[in-house]
Amino acid sequence: MTESGRSPRTDAGAYPKTIEDLSTGASITFLERGVDEQGAYLVMDGVLPPGTDSGPARLHPRSEVRSEVMAGQANVTVRGDSHVLLPGESLIIAPGEAHSIRNGGVENLVVRTTLRSPGEFEAAIRALYEAGAGGKPDLFAVAAVLSHYHADVRLAGIPWLFQRPLLSVLAGIATVLGRDPLT
């Protein structure tokens, strides 16, 4: 059992794990993955330097997201509505709701996020970071990752009816060009 009363599902020695985007200075530290009375969860801390954002608006088709600001100032947009969150303030984002986060302050923004049910979100984010999603992303590699992990993360703003075949075609091209980070 952890301090939070949660029972980790994975090897306790496996966490924390940090990935960094050297082009932006952003990082994500995966703190804990487990199962508790509310089901499966993943806890992570995201760090965004001043003036950076978490990437394009996205949604999680089957995951609820709870984000709490630990340090700094977050400008969060959910379904087109803007919110400013300061340390100690949090926001819950329902499954399927489009959202993005930007550091609106002058110091590093640290946001602790819990996803319920996380699915393969951690693997998706790791693959997106490898594809250079924060700096100069490889369009084909990003499309391959989003196509593969579509149950866990999707781009907002493009209806899934159009996004799915487009990602599928671009993922196929990524495979042919040898730029699919998942193969």
Phi and psi in degrees as a GROMACS rama.xvg file:
@    title "Ramachandran Plot"
@    xaxis  label "Phi"
@    yaxis  label "Psi"
@TYPE xy
-96.0618  175.073  THR-2
-57.2805  -31.7138  GLU-3
-79.5877  -1.31532  SER-4
83.6543  10.2309  GLY-5
-92.2189  154.028  ARG-6
-110.911  104.533  SER-7
-59.3543  137.771  PRO-8
-87.7257  -24.26  ARG-9
-108.987  171.577  THR-10
-57.0363  121.227  ASP-11
-59.0143  -28.5351  ALA-12
-71.7262  -11.3469  GLY-13
-78.6661  -15.566  ALA-14
-124.048  150.666  TYR-15
-78.5326  156.357  PRO-16
-132.841  129.705  LYS-17
-115.744  138.046  THR-18
-120.976  146.079  ILE-19
-127.789  146.972  GLU-20
-105.521  100.025  ASP-21
-64.4979  -23.4827  LEU-22
-74.3893  -26.7347  SER-23
-116.155  -18.2836  THR-24
85.2143  0.603949  GLY-25
-74.7912  154.19  ALA-26
-149.567  159.566  SER-27
-131.931  128.425  ILE-28
-110.717  115.295  THR-29
-80.4173  117.364  PHE-30
-93.4373  -41.2796  LEU-31
-162.591  142.146  GLU-32
-132.161  133.203  ARG-33
-169.641  -164.714  GLY-34
-135.229  133.94  VAL-35
-132.241  -165.544  ASP-36
-61.9429  -18.718  GLU-37
-96.4691  -2.40829  GLN-38
111.414  -163.88  GLY-39
-71.8163  146.696  ALA-40
-149.894  161.264  TYR-41
-137.318  128.943  LEU-42
-112.79  133.146  VAL-43
-147.082  154.095  MET-44
-110.492  124.306  ASP-45
-103.726  136.616  GLY-46
-118.711  124.651  VAL-47
-121.519  123.18  LEU-48
-66.3161  162.757  PRO-49
-52.684  136.621  PRO-50
81.6793  0.0596681  GLY-51
-104.265  163.95  THR-52
-130.638  176.284  ASP-53
-88.7003  13.5109  SER-54
99.9891  -174.023  GLY-55
-63.7978  157.325  PRO-56
-55.5481  138.952  ALA-57
-140.68  175.173  ARG-58
-145.777  158.772  LEU-59
-117.521  106.258  HIS-60
-56.4464  -31.1502  PRO-61
-128.508  11.9711  ARG-62
-118.735  136.808  SER-63
-86.7066  139.484  GLU-64
-117.711  128.434  VAL-65
-118.48  116.754  ARG-66
-116.14  129.668  SER-67
-123.029  131.12  GLU-68
-77.2719  123.872  VAL-69
-95.2678  -33.7312  MET-70
-156.854  146.876  ALA-71
90.45  -164.148  GLY-72
-128.686  123.837  GLN-73
-104.319  130.475  ALA-74
-101.954  107.716  ASN-75
-110.23  134.03  VAL-76
-115.762  124.498  THR-77
-127.967  121.9  VAL-78
53.0667  33.4482  ARG-79
85.8158  -8.026  GLY-80
-92.6355  130.544  ASP-81
-92.0267  141.431  SER-82
-135.394  140.852  HIS-83
-107.708  123.295  VAL-84
-116.129  135.397  LEU-85
-111.013  169.996  LEU-86
-50.0104  133.626  PRO-87
90.9739  -13.0767  GLY-88
-93.4498  148.362  GLU-89
-139.018  169.173  SER-90
-145.975  139.121  LEU-91
-108.941  129.99  ILE-92
-114.86  120.561  ILE-93
-71.2374  156.652  ALA-94
-53.5413  137.147  PRO-95
84.2447  -2.85834  GLY-96
-87.0259  128.271  GLU-97
-67.8705  138.2  ALA-98
-155.461  157.377  HIS-99
-152.348  158.073  SER-100
-131.759  137.073  ILE-101
-131.562  141.969  ARG-102
-76.978  111.123  ASN-103
-97.6948  9.38659  GLY-104
-114.799  -167.214  GLY-105
-106.925  -1.1044  VAL-106
-122.064  169.287  GLU-107
-58.0172  138.606  ASN-108
-94.9931  128.835  LEU-109
-119.56  121.365  VAL-110
-122.31  123.702  VAL-111
-92.7016  123.449  ARG-112
-121.607  137.081  THR-113
-119.051  124.507  THR-114
-103.665  134.217  LEU-115
-132.61  118.408  ARG-116
-78.3641  132.104  SER-117
-77.9521  -18.0447  PRO-118
53.9317  -131.797  GLY-119
-107.745  31.6422  GLU-120
-57.3014  -42.2454  PHE-121
-59.4887  -45.4506  GLU-122
-63.5775  -38.3411  ALA-123
-63.1495  -46.3684  ALA-124
-66.4742  -39.5672  ILE-125
-59.2984  -45.1642  ARG-126
-66.4571  -38.1654  ALA-127
-65.6353  -40.2849  LEU-128
-62.298  -40.6885  TYR-129
-63.5271  -30.6481  GLU-130
-79.8287  -0.964766  ALA-131
76.6932  32.8222  GLY-132
-59.6418  -26.0729  ALA-133
-86.6319  -32.5856  GLY-134
-96.854  -101.28  GLY-135
-108.93  88.753  LYS-136
-68.9356  146.398  PRO-137
-84.4145  105.915  ASP-138
-51.1301  -43.8317  LEU-139
-68.4511  -41.1278  PHE-140
-65.2331  -43.3183  ALA-141
-62.356  -43.1796  VAL-142
-61.6284  -40.1453  ALA-143
-62.685  -42.3278  ALA-144
-65.4414  -48.6001  VAL-145
-64.2956  -35.3649  LEU-146
-65.1153  -44.3146  SER-147
-67.1868  -41.1937  HIS-148
-103.065  29.6545  TYR-149
-60.5595  -22.0239  HIS-150
-75.1951  -16.079  ALA-151
-111.95  -27.8234  ASP-152
-155.644  135.534  VAL-153
-138.437  156.333  ARG-154
-72.9646  142.222  LEU-155
-92.0489  160.655  ALA-156
94.3621  -22.0174  GLY-157
-114.151  115.729  ILE-158
-54.3205  141.06  PRO-159
-58.1663  -31.384  TRP-160
-57.0735  -35.2129  LEU-161
-95.0277  -35.5236  PHE-162
-64.7422  -41.9252  GLN-163
-60.1288  -52.2889  ARG-164
-66.7267  -34.0935  PRO-165
-63.5059  -46.8879  LEU-166
-62.9831  -37.8546  LEU-167
-62.3968  -44.3415  SER-168
-64.668  -47.735  VAL-169
-64.2647  -36.0484  LEU-170
-65.1647  -39.3323  ALA-171
-61.9904  -42.0736  GLY-172
-64.1886  -41.0348  ILE-173
-57.8643  -41.9641  ALA-174
-64.2735  -46.6694  THR-175
-61.551  -39.2711  VAL-176
-81.0286  -5.49338  LEU-177
74.518  27.4886  GLY-178
-114.798  15.7936  ARG-179
-85.3683  112.599  ASP-180
-69.3969  -8.06026  PRO-181
-94.7864  -3.77813  LEU-182
